[in-house]
């Protein structure tokens, strides 16, 4: 490096080529690891209590990944280091292992030097609520049939939502408005904000037994014929978003 190097360039060169930079990077990585460990530990406590396996830690291309497997569903926590964000992921399970077709359920930005443990606590709480809801996943799931590997499911989230238009006619206009505003239906957000409240009110009223029966059968049918996105919507968003009373009202209509 020549003597004419500008001071700013000199200090940048000095910082990047001495232990100072390595120490700074190391400190950030410690904070990231502590946040990752906290989130995985708290989510893991809730998931293992619901029959999921303990976390299997991996090093993904983008950063550390912890995977929990339970039945036909896997959940993952990924920290994308370059983008500084935590993601809650889900995918199906084949032969006891995640099939790798991960879908994102929740995303949180995380600045290790500014957010601290309180932000990590908030992320963990959101992930727990998103995946586990107020009660055990297994108790809320409809009885399901075994799927053959070649049965990929041809029912997508939009088809799933449209099936409920016969029960809730106002859904048709709400779906149209969603498409007009966002260009597509945001399956998780729309289901949580529109379909779940309607199901809750229907079950709470209790008067329309035939409509409740129809909804229970639809959930069961869509779980069997739906793709991974639909099955995740039913188990993680719908059934975990409903009250225990509402689930019990629907349960008699779940097919064997």
C-alpha positions as CSV (number, residue, x, y, z in Angstrom):
1,X,0.0,0.0,0.0
2,X,1.6,3.3,-1.1
3,X,2.3,6.3,1.1
4,X,-0.2,8.4,-0.8
5,X,-3.1,6.3,0.4
6,X,-5.9,8.5,1.7
7,X,-6.5,8.3,5.5
8,X,-10.0,6.7,5.1
9,X,-8.5,4.1,2.8
10,X,-5.7,3.4,5.2
11,X,-8.0,2.9,8.2
12,X,-10.3,0.7,6.1
13,X,-7.3,-1.4,5.0
14,X,-5.9,-1.5,8.6
15,X,-9.3,-2.6,10.0
16,X,-9.9,-5.3,7.4
17,X,-6.4,-6.7,7.7
18,X,-6.0,-6.9,11.4
19,X,-7.6,-8.8,14.2
20,X,-10.0,-5.9,14.8
21,X,-12.3,-6.9,12.0
22,X,-12.1,-10.6,12.9
23,X,-13.0,-9.7,16.5
24,X,-16.0,-7.6,15.4
25,X,-17.3,-10.3,13.1
26,X,-16.8,-12.9,15.9
27,X,-18.8,-10.8,18.3
28,X,-21.7,-10.5,15.9
29,X,-21.7,-14.2,15.3
30,X,-21.8,-14.9,19.0
31,X,-24.9,-12.6,19.3
32,X,-26.5,-14.4,16.3
33,X,-25.8,-17.8,17.8
34,X,-27.2,-16.8,21.2
35,X,-30.4,-15.6,19.5
36,X,-30.7,-18.7,17.4
37,X,-30.2,-20.9,20.4
38,X,-32.8,-19.1,22.4
39,X,-35.4,-19.3,19.6
40,X,-34.7,-23.0,18.9
41,X,-34.8,-23.9,22.6
42,X,-38.2,-22.2,23.3
43,X,-39.8,-23.4,20.1
44,X,-38.4,-26.9,20.7
45,X,-39.9,-27.1,24.2
46,X,-43.3,-26.5,22.7
47,X,-42.9,-28.8,19.8
48,X,-41.4,-31.7,21.6
49,X,-44.3,-31.6,24.1
50,X,-46.5,-32.1,21.1
51,X,-44.7,-35.1,19.8
52,X,-42.1,-33.6,17.5
53,X,-38.5,-34.8,17.6
54,X,-35.8,-32.8,19.3
55,X,-34.0,-30.2,17.1
56,X,-31.6,-31.6,14.5
57,X,-29.1,-28.8,13.8
58,X,-27.7,-28.3,10.4
59,X,-25.6,-25.8,8.5
60,X,-27.7,-24.7,5.5
61,X,-26.2,-22.7,2.7
62,X,-27.7,-19.4,4.1
63,X,-27.0,-20.1,7.8
64,X,-27.8,-22.3,10.7
65,X,-30.9,-24.4,10.5
66,X,-32.8,-26.4,13.2
67,X,-35.3,-29.0,12.1
68,X,-38.1,-30.6,14.1
69,X,-40.0,-33.6,12.7
70,X,-43.5,-34.7,13.8
71,X,-45.8,-37.1,12.0
72,X,-46.1,-35.9,8.4
73,X,-44.9,-32.4,9.1
74,X,-41.5,-30.9,9.7
75,X,-40.8,-27.4,11.1
76,X,-37.5,-25.5,10.8
77,X,-35.9,-22.4,12.1
78,X,-33.4,-20.8,9.7
79,X,-31.2,-17.7,10.3
80,X,-30.2,-16.2,6.9
81,X,-27.0,-14.5,8.0
82,X,-26.5,-12.4,4.9
83,X,-30.1,-11.0,5.1
84,X,-30.1,-10.9,8.9
85,X,-33.5,-12.5,9.3
86,X,-35.0,-15.5,11.1
87,X,-37.5,-17.7,9.2
88,X,-40.0,-20.2,10.4
89,X,-40.3,-23.0,7.8
90,X,-42.5,-26.0,7.2
91,X,-42.5,-28.9,4.8
92,X,-43.8,-32.4,4.4
93,X,-42.1,-35.6,5.6
94,X,-41.3,-38.7,3.5
95,X,-39.8,-41.9,5.0
96,X,-39.4,-40.1,8.3
97,X,-37.3,-37.3,6.9
98,X,-38.2,-33.7,5.7
99,X,-38.9,-33.7,2.0
100,X,-37.0,-30.4,1.6
101,X,-39.8,-28.5,-0.1
102,X,-39.7,-25.8,2.6
103,X,-42.4,-23.1,2.8
104,X,-42.0,-19.9,4.9
105,X,-44.6,-19.3,7.6
106,X,-43.1,-16.3,9.3
107,X,-40.1,-14.0,8.8
108,X,-38.5,-11.6,11.3
109,X,-35.5,-9.2,10.7
110,X,-32.9,-9.4,13.4
111,X,-30.0,-7.0,13.9
112,X,-27.7,-8.8,16.3
113,X,-26.0,-5.6,17.5
114,X,-29.2,-3.7,18.2
115,X,-32.1,-6.0,18.8
116,X,-30.8,-8.1,21.7
117,X,-32.4,-11.0,23.6
118,X,-35.8,-9.2,23.9
119,X,-36.3,-9.3,20.1
120,X,-35.3,-12.9,20.1
121,X,-37.9,-13.6,22.8
122,X,-40.5,-11.9,20.6
123,X,-39.5,-14.0,17.6
124,X,-39.7,-17.2,19.6
125,X,-43.1,-16.3,20.9
126,X,-44.4,-15.6,17.4
127,X,-43.0,-18.8,16.1
128,X,-44.6,-20.8,18.9
129,X,-48.0,-19.2,18.4
130,X,-47.8,-19.7,14.6
131,X,-46.9,-23.4,14.8
132,X,-48.4,-24.6,18.0
133,X,-51.4,-22.3,18.6
134,X,-53.2,-22.6,21.9
135,X,-53.2,-26.4,22.2
136,X,-51.7,-29.6,20.8
137,X,-51.5,-30.0,17.1
138,X,-52.2,-33.7,17.2
139,X,-55.4,-33.2,19.1
140,X,-56.7,-30.8,16.5
141,X,-55.8,-32.7,13.4
142,X,-58.5,-34.6,11.5
143,X,-57.9,-38.3,11.1
144,X,-55.8,-38.6,8.0
145,X,-55.2,-41.3,5.4
146,X,-51.8,-42.5,4.3
147,X,-50.5,-40.8,1.2
148,X,-48.6,-42.6,-1.5
149,X,-45.4,-40.9,-2.7
150,X,-46.9,-40.5,-6.1
151,X,-49.9,-38.7,-4.6
152,X,-48.7,-35.1,-4.8
153,X,-52.1,-33.5,-4.2
154,X,-53.8,-31.4,-6.8
155,X,-55.7,-29.0,-4.5
156,X,-54.0,-25.7,-3.9
157,X,-54.8,-23.0,-1.3
158,X,-57.0,-20.9,-3.7
159,X,-59.1,-24.0,-4.6
160,X,-59.3,-24.8,-0.9
161,X,-60.6,-21.3,0.0
162,X,-63.1,-21.3,-2.9
163,X,-64.7,-24.5,-1.6
164,X,-66.0,-22.5,1.4
165,X,-67.8,-20.0,-0.8
166,X,-70.9,-22.2,-0.7
167,X,-70.9,-21.9,3.1
168,X,-69.8,-18.3,3.3
169,X,-70.9,-16.5,0.1
170,X,-69.1,-13.3,1.1
171,X,-65.8,-15.1,0.7
172,X,-66.1,-14.7,-3.0
173,X,-65.9,-10.9,-2.9
174,X,-63.2,-11.0,-0.3
175,X,-61.1,-13.3,-2.4
176,X,-61.6,-10.9,-5.4
177,X,-60.6,-7.9,-3.3
178,X,-57.5,-9.7,-2.1
179,X,-56.4,-10.5,-5.6
180,X,-57.0,-6.9,-6.8
181,X,-55.1,-5.4,-3.9
182,X,-52.1,-7.8,-3.7
183,X,-52.0,-9.5,-7.1
184,X,-52.6,-12.9,-5.5
185,X,-54.3,-14.5,-2.5
186,X,-51.9,-14.5,0.5
187,X,-53.0,-17.9,1.7
188,X,-51.9,-17.8,5.3
189,X,-52.8,-14.2,6.0
190,X,-56.2,-14.5,4.2
191,X,-57.1,-17.8,5.8
192,X,-56.2,-16.4,9.3
193,X,-58.0,-13.1,8.7
194,X,-61.1,-14.2,6.8
195,X,-61.9,-18.0,6.9
196,X,-60.9,-18.7,10.6
197,X,-63.2,-16.0,12.1
198,X,-66.1,-17.1,10.0
199,X,-65.7,-20.7,11.1
200,X,-65.4,-19.6,14.7
201,X,-68.6,-17.6,14.6
202,X,-70.4,-20.4,12.8
203,X,-69.4,-22.9,15.5
204,X,-70.1,-20.5,18.3
205,X,-73.6,-19.9,17.2
206,X,-74.2,-23.6,16.9
207,X,-77.5,-23.2,15.2
208,X,-76.5,-24.2,11.6
209,X,-75.6,-27.8,12.2
210,X,-75.6,-28.7,8.5
211,X,-73.2,-25.8,7.7
212,X,-70.9,-26.9,10.6
213,X,-71.0,-30.5,9.3
214,X,-70.2,-29.3,5.7
215,X,-67.2,-27.3,7.0
216,X,-65.8,-30.3,8.9
217,X,-66.2,-32.5,5.9
218,X,-64.5,-29.9,3.7
219,X,-61.5,-29.6,6.0
220,X,-61.2,-33.4,6.1
221,X,-61.6,-33.8,2.3
222,X,-59.2,-31.0,1.5
223,X,-56.6,-32.4,3.9
224,X,-56.6,-35.7,2.0
225,X,-56.6,-34.3,-1.5
226,X,-54.7,-31.0,-0.9
227,X,-51.0,-30.3,-1.5
228,X,-48.5,-29.5,1.3
229,X,-49.6,-25.8,1.4
230,X,-53.3,-26.8,2.0
231,X,-52.4,-29.4,4.7
232,X,-50.3,-26.8,6.4
233,X,-53.1,-24.2,6.2
234,X,-55.6,-26.7,7.8
235,X,-53.4,-27.9,10.6
236,X,-51.3,-24.8,11.4
237,X,-53.6,-21.9,10.5
238,X,-57.2,-23.1,10.7
239,X,-57.3,-25.8,13.5
240,X,-54.8,-24.0,15.6
241,X,-56.5,-20.7,15.1
242,X,-59.9,-21.9,16.3
243,X,-61.0,-22.2,19.9
244,X,-61.2,-25.7,21.5
245,X,-65.0,-25.5,21.4
246,X,-65.0,-24.8,17.7
247,X,-62.7,-27.7,16.9
248,X,-64.9,-30.0,19.0
249,X,-67.9,-28.9,17.0
250,X,-66.2,-29.7,13.7
251,X,-64.5,-32.9,14.8
252,X,-67.4,-35.3,14.4
253,X,-67.5,-34.5,10.7
254,X,-63.8,-35.4,10.1
255,X,-63.7,-38.5,8.0
256,X,-62.0,-41.7,9.2
